[in-house]
């Protein structure tokens, strides 16, 4: 993974959905960790919301880290959808292709075996290099998460952890970015 080639995609971590999934607090924390890293390293962040009228909006801890009006220093493009894959959602493809040269997509969210899986499969089909963050995805049941991850790996996605993402994006120690972000895991 390369910070200059990556986008971070957070799929459907929403108010009424995440409490029903396994390890919701860990997923929120790990997504926030990755958004913080992305913001510091200039990696664009795209967020999807599945039927927000019924499932609510993105968890507050995550949305608080996203771009605010007039603040161009952070990522944070929110796309509403009703399809399970984000690809057909109005504006999603434009958001993912907004920054030329960003052919890698680091994916987090829920549910692993539904919206994450279908989006990942479609991104791979569109020629993207996809990294699924195993400790930042979840489903309502553990076996659904396991089989979703296996299927994505079989399709060509790379399964990684949040720390792998951070250290690969950083590339070297001793920089101000390294000092700031490595403090998050101590």
N, C-alpha and C positions, 0 to 999 in steps of 0.2 A: 504494500500500500504506500502511496505517495501523497502527501498532503496537497501537492499542487495538481494532482490528477483526480482527487477524490471529491465526492459529495457525501454527506451524511443524510440518510433517509430514516425518519422515524414514522413507523406505520401504526396509526390507530391506538395510541396510548391515551385513552379517553376516560373521562370521569366515571362513566357508568359501566365501562368494560373492565378496566384494570383491576378493580377489587375482586372480580370473579375469577381471576387468573392466578396461577401459582406464583408465589414469591413476588407479589406486586410491588412491595417497597424496594426490593433489590432491583427490579427492572427499572423503576422510576429513578433510583439513585444512579444506576449504570447509564441510563439514557442522559441524565443530567451531566454526568462525568464526561460523556462523549460530546455533548453540546458545548460544554465548557472548553474542551480541547479544540473542537472545531472552530469556535469563536476566536480563540487565542491564535490559531494557526491559519485563519482565513479560509477555512473549508466551508463551502455553502451548506446550509441545513435546509432540508425540505421535510415538511410534516404533512401527513395525511390524516383525515378524520372521516371515519366511516359513518355515514348518516348522523351527523352531529345533532340534528333535531331530536333524535331518539337516544343516542348514546352520549350526548354531551360533547364538550370540547376537550382538547388536549389537557392532560393533567397539569395543574397550576405550577408545580415545581419546574416542569419542562417549559411551559409557555412563558414563564417569567424570564427565562434565559434567551428567548427568541427576540428577534428584531422588533423594536418599537418604532412607531412613526417618527420619521426624522433622524433615526439612529441607523446609519448605514454601516456601522462597524460590526454588526452581527448578522448571521444568516437568519432564516426563519420564514420560509414561504409555506403557508398553510393551504392545502388543497382539499376541498371536500369531495367525497365520492360516495357512490352507492354500489359500484362494482367491487368485487373482492380484490382484484388486481388494481393497482393504482394507474396502470397504463391508460385505460380508457377514460379516466377522470378528466373533466374539462380543465385544461391548463397544466396538467401534470407533465406531459412530454415536453412542453415548452420550458417548464421550470428545470427539468433534469438536463435539458440541452442548452440552457441559458449561458453557461460558461464553457466556451470552447476548450477542448483538451481534457475535460473532466470525464474520463471514460470509466472510472472506478466508482462504484456505489457501495458504501458501507451501510448495511441495513440492520435496523433494530425494530422492535415493536411487537405487536400482537395481532392476531393469534398466529403462532408459528406455522401451523398446518393449514391455514386458510389464507388470510390476506397477505401475510409475509411470503408464504410459499408461492402463491399465484403471481405476486409482484416480482419476486426473484426470478421465477421461470420466464416471465415476459421480458425482464431486463436482460437476461442471458440470451434469449432469442433475438433481442435487438442489438446484440454484440457488446454489451457491457460486461466489464469484469466486476463480479459481485462478491462481496465479503459479508457474511452473515455473522453477527456478533452473538455467540451462543449464550453469553451471560447477560444479554440485553434483549432477548426475545423470550416470549412465554406463551402458554396456552392455558386453557382451563384445566387440562390434565397433562401430567408428565409424559404419558406415552404418546400423546398427539404431538408434543414438542419434539420428542426423540425421533419419531418417524418423519416429521416435517423436515428436521435438520438432515436426516439421512437422505431423503429424497432430493433436497436442494444440493447436497454434496454430490450425489450421483449425477445431477444435471450440470455440474461444473462450478457451483458456488464454492468458495473457500470458507471454511468455518473457523472463526477466530474468537479471541476474547477482547474485552475492552482494553486491557493493558497492552495486548499486541498491537491494537490500533494506535494507541497513544505513542508507544515507542517507535513503531514504524513511521508514523507521521513525523515524529521528532528527528529521527535518524541519528543524532549525535547528542552526547552529554555536554554539560558545561555552558550551554547557552542560557540566556534569561528565560526563554520558553521552557527549557528542560527544568530549570530550577522551580519555576512557577507550577508547572503541571505535575512534575514528579512528587511535589509536596502533597498532591491530592491523594496519593496512594500510601502515604506513610501513616 
